[in-house]
Amino acid sequence: MAERPDAELERIAAQTLDHYERSAEAFWEGTRDHDVQQNIAALLRHLEGAGPFSILDLGCGPGRDLATFRSLGHEAIGVDGAASFVAMARAHSGCEVWQQNLLALGLPAARFDGIFANAVLQHVPESALARVLGELRAALKPRGVLFSSIPRGHGEEGWSSGRYSVYHEPARWQRHGVEAGFVEFEHYYRPEGRPREQQPWFASVWRRGDDPPR
């Protein structure tokens, strides 16, 4: 799938980030108590070595999960495109936070043991996904680990409530991961303990593969 022209990607990023800027405080109040311990544990149990680990919280938002990683003794760095979220994340977590949007990342090579991408990669148009996943792979140390959680669907893509989102079928998402040079550890559906039709989130954990992307 051909990637969209830069101007169109810039528009998608700008409008999505504007939505989050305008709703930053409401977003924090609505998500600050969300329980994502299952997802945090899924990332951490697949990291190799004794730690502490260097972890990038991709799309960190106001800093809820950054604070958790720091409280567990890890070196946590956040990245988000919304200026309000960057400021809030620094204040709430005390961590270093970079302002970068998903479609124009500038991450250091082989820097992180793990990348935590919780409820964020759905904002990447499918045409740009191979590039973005490749950039995440390059930012991981050898055998580093990527966690992702996305809202599942049947390939729907476009604007929803002011944000650009893609609702991947799980099998298609897994193909994207493999094609980007990752090897899957595990996947599961969320929230836990509900019938599958009441589990809109698909979580997966991936190791950076030894071979270059195809």
VMD Tcl script that draws the C-alpha trace (Angstrom):
set ca {
  {0.00 0.00 0.00}
  {1.53 3.32 -1.08}
  {2.13 5.83 1.70}
  {0.06 9.00 1.62}
  {1.70 12.29 0.55}
  {3.48 14.14 3.35}
  {0.95 16.98 3.33}
  {-1.92 14.60 3.93}
  {-0.09 12.86 6.78}
  {0.67 16.25 8.31}
  {-3.02 17.14 8.16}
  {-4.04 13.85 9.76}
  {-1.51 14.30 12.56}
  {-2.41 17.97 13.14}
  {-6.17 17.39 13.35}
  {-5.83 14.37 15.62}
  {-3.43 16.21 17.92}
  {-5.75 19.24 17.96}
  {-8.51 16.98 19.26}
  {-6.30 15.87 22.14}
  {-5.12 19.42 22.86}
  {-8.72 20.60 23.20}
  {-9.67 17.72 25.48}
  {-6.45 17.24 27.45}
  {-7.87 17.81 30.94}
  {-11.00 15.77 30.25}
  {-8.86 12.98 28.83}
  {-6.73 12.92 31.97}
  {-9.76 12.81 34.25}
  {-11.37 10.09 32.15}
  {-8.33 7.82 31.90}
  {-6.20 8.43 35.01}
  {-7.77 5.46 36.82}
  {-7.85 2.99 33.90}
  {-6.34 -0.34 34.88}
  {-3.70 -1.38 32.34}
  {-1.61 -3.50 34.69}
  {-2.18 -6.54 32.46}
  {-0.56 -4.67 29.57}
  {2.36 -3.34 31.62}
  {3.03 -6.82 32.97}
  {2.91 -8.29 29.45}
  {5.70 -5.98 28.31}
  {7.86 -6.42 31.38}
  {7.78 -10.21 31.56}
  {9.23 -10.53 28.07}
  {12.17 -8.18 28.61}
  {15.44 -10.09 28.86}
  {17.86 -9.53 31.72}
  {17.55 -8.31 35.28}
  {16.76 -4.65 34.65}
  {16.11 -1.89 35.39}
  {15.08 -1.37 31.79}
  {14.92 1.58 29.44}
  {11.29 1.92 28.32}
  {9.70 4.30 25.82}
  {6.03 5.07 26.46}
  {4.83 5.88 22.94}
  {1.88 8.26 22.95}
  {2.27 8.62 26.70}
  {-0.61 11.08 27.06}
  {-0.75 12.77 30.47}
  {1.79 10.36 32.00}
  {-0.21 7.74 33.90}
  {1.84 4.77 32.70}
  {5.13 6.66 32.73}
  {4.64 7.17 36.47}
  {4.00 3.44 36.89}
  {7.15 2.42 35.04}
  {9.21 4.90 37.05}
  {7.71 3.65 40.33}
  {8.87 0.15 39.36}
  {12.45 1.41 39.06}
  {12.77 1.60 35.28}
  {14.14 4.44 33.16}
  {10.95 5.63 31.50}
  {10.87 8.19 28.70}
  {7.65 9.43 27.14}
  {6.85 10.74 23.70}
  {3.66 12.49 22.61}
  {2.67 14.93 19.92}
  {0.29 17.06 22.00}
  {2.05 19.87 23.86}
  {-0.49 19.79 26.69}
  {0.10 16.07 27.21}
  {3.88 16.55 27.20}
  {3.63 19.16 29.96}
  {1.17 17.06 31.97}
  {3.25 13.90 31.60}
  {6.38 15.66 32.86}
  {4.47 17.01 35.85}
  {2.65 13.77 36.70}
  {5.59 11.40 36.26}
  {8.79 13.38 36.72}
  {10.12 11.64 33.60}
  {11.78 12.96 30.48}
  {9.15 13.47 27.74}
  {9.78 14.31 24.09}
  {7.30 16.12 21.84}
  {7.09 14.17 18.58}
  {4.08 13.04 16.58}
  {3.62 9.45 15.45}
  {3.92 10.27 11.77}
  {7.19 12.23 12.15}
  {9.20 10.35 14.77}
  {12.88 11.01 15.39}
  {13.86 8.28 17.83}
  {17.44 7.30 18.68}
  {18.64 3.98 17.25}
  {18.88 0.88 19.46}
  {18.04 2.95 22.58}
  {15.24 1.07 24.33}
  {14.75 -2.34 25.91}
  {11.01 -1.98 25.49}
  {8.42 0.22 23.80}
  {4.94 0.50 25.32}
  {2.40 1.48 22.65}
  {-0.89 1.32 24.51}
  {-3.94 2.61 22.59}
  {-1.92 4.76 20.19}
  {-0.90 2.98 16.97}
  {-4.48 3.01 15.71}
  {-3.85 6.66 14.81}
  {-1.29 5.66 12.16}
  {-2.86 5.37 8.67}
  {-2.34 1.87 7.34}
  {-0.34 3.26 4.43}
  {2.24 4.65 6.90}
  {2.24 1.73 9.30}
  {5.16 -0.19 7.79}
  {7.38 2.88 8.09}
  {6.32 3.65 11.66}
  {6.76 0.06 12.82}
  {10.17 0.04 11.16}
  {11.13 3.17 13.10}
  {10.03 1.54 16.35}
  {11.99 -1.60 15.52}
  {15.09 0.51 14.86}
  {14.69 2.27 18.23}
  {14.78 -1.05 20.10}
  {17.94 -2.73 21.25}
  {18.59 -6.18 19.75}
  {15.88 -8.54 21.07}
  {14.00 -5.54 22.44}
  {10.25 -5.83 23.00}
  {7.28 -3.92 21.58}
  {3.88 -4.00 23.28}
  {0.86 -2.75 21.35}
  {-2.83 -2.51 22.11}
  {-5.22 -1.46 19.36}
  {-9.01 -1.33 18.96}
  {-9.93 -4.20 16.68}
  {-12.33 -4.11 13.77}
  {-12.64 -5.10 10.13}
  {-10.25 -2.68 8.47}
  {-12.28 0.49 8.96}
  {-10.13 3.61 8.53}
  {-10.94 7.30 8.78}
  {-12.16 10.01 11.13}
  {-13.97 9.10 14.35}
  {-14.83 11.64 17.06}
  {-12.22 14.08 15.79}
  {-9.39 11.54 15.57}
  {-8.02 9.55 12.66}
  {-8.18 5.85 13.53}
  {-7.73 2.45 11.94}
  {-9.55 -0.63 13.26}
  {-7.42 -3.58 12.19}
  {-8.46 -7.18 12.07}
  {-6.14 -9.02 14.49}
  {-4.75 -11.31 11.77}
  {-3.93 -8.33 9.56}
  {-2.25 -6.55 12.47}
  {-0.13 -9.64 13.08}
  {0.93 -9.67 9.44}
  {2.03 -6.05 9.73}
  {4.17 -6.95 12.73}
  {5.85 -9.87 10.98}
  {6.48 -7.85 7.82}
  {8.11 -5.10 9.92}
  {10.64 -7.57 11.34}
  {9.03 -8.56 14.64}
  {8.41 -11.98 16.17}
  {5.25 -12.34 18.25}
  {5.45 -13.59 21.84}
  {1.75 -13.56 22.69}
  {-1.56 -11.83 22.11}
  {-4.80 -11.48 24.03}
  {-8.07 -9.56 24.04}
  {-9.23 -6.96 26.56}
  {-10.93 -6.34 28.93}
  {-10.20 -9.63 30.69}
  {-12.99 -12.00 31.63}
  {-15.58 -10.87 29.11}
  {-17.11 -12.60 26.06}
  {-15.11 -11.92 22.90}
  {-17.78 -9.60 21.48}
  {-17.25 -7.42 24.57}
  {-13.47 -7.30 24.15}
  {-12.78 -4.48 21.68}
  {-9.02 -4.29 22.34}
  {-6.37 -6.56 20.81}
  {-3.04 -6.63 22.66}
  {0.13 -8.19 21.30}
  {3.75 -8.44 22.43}
  {6.63 -8.63 19.95}
  {10.40 -9.14 19.99}
  {12.64 -7.30 17.57}
  {13.66 -9.98 15.11}
  {17.25 -10.71 14.19}
  {16.61 -10.43 10.46}
  {15.99 -7.12 8.69}
  {12.42 -6.31 7.63}
  {11.33 -7.87 4.35}
}
mol new
graphics top color blue
foreach p $ca { graphics top sphere $p radius 0.5 }
foreach p [lrange $ca 0 end-1] q [lrange $ca 1 end] { graphics top cylinder $p $q radius 0.2 }
display resetview
